[in-house]
């Protein structure tokens, strides 16, 4: 459930700045222009936090705070003063009335989010989560590495994706970028000088805007000390050099919670095609298994009663692939979907060597598979 | 003390809220008859949005902040995250409210330093005037000082009026 923040300020500008500041977070901003309205809105909505100005017409912030704290119903609502009224005496006087924190205007938006996040949990807006992102959606990836060759490898390895790579060689430049721009995933070299990778990690995690952004650590396999340190502090995952780009792409997609089913499933007319890839890594097999039942069920729902299991790209029939194919065939049978398997000579020959696969019937081309479905039933 | 305080207040507010660099320029300090430099008089003939906020307590006074109209619009767009055409759609009220808040923050910062120096006082609610050739005359027993600033190619003027017995 979104957090409710009530901003009580006679300035529409300040209320607009508050709205703008929390736009990217999962919270509802409620507004009131003076203390009287503030108390009324607070009683009706029971906000999780009140941002309260002092100098206002009708009822000022000090009077509203006093009434709030004397109300059994409202006194537990935390209050953060956001006001141009500073001065040590004033702050001390108001602090004694039971406020949680105090910001003197002018204020930076990041200071406001930082102080608010100490009082209530701020989560990124769920607007983006409503639409499940896929491999064709753009995303911004920040790479922090002082080695241009590594950055170039990542750029080259991901250039076929719609992801935009931003790279910086220092912690300061990366933080400056994050202060101005949104980012979907961050890759940090753990070999940056003076342990600045870990300092940067802490700073990113302490900022409510980037608190939940996936962060990958980049290191050489033999760097065991930083590897353990990174695992302890909570890096999302680690990527070892030399970088396996297929593995990196798969990890990025998983960390960004992308729908990668388009890699393995396509629809041709009334037929759903499962493309088993050449590189059947455990990650790829898991991904396919995850989508298998929902994609076939969706297909049936849309009138696709045929499936082609295409293993022409597969180089070897190992147990992982066999298990996947058995699961695919069983799912088709469960859903009443007619299926055929299209293979290459190598796979067809290997299938004769296993008890579980000996009886499988393969077609040797996609055209043959489509022709089979086009033929009248019983042929 | 007034000059350093108003300079710090204007500089801080515009730096923090607008990420703008401010350079102090001409100053005309003095009593009720203090001369206003001709270039300031000429500049104030152009359309301005003027915010004013007072402070009352152990020390009393009023600060006027004169923002050239194009600067006021630019500042409003920055504060609210609007384009110029969106601001036009939002209406003139958005500009006056934003200038009121910039003035409130500036005078708040100015006043807080007075409080910390042993002169407790409170802010009044901002008021706004828009137009050309707006001039503020000192009333009896009040001293007026004018401070000008360069910011983003515009000249801003802060007029500080304080009771003489302060």
Interface residues (C-beta under 8 A of the other chain):
Chain A: X10 X11 X12 X13 X14 X16 X17 X20 X55 X56 X57 X83 X84 X85 X86 X87 X88 X89 X90 X104 X105 X106 X107 X108
Chain B: X12 X13 X16 X17 X76 X79 X80 X81 X93 X94 X97 X98 X100 X101 X104 X105 X107 X108 X109 X111 X112 X115 X116 X120 X122 X123 X124 X125
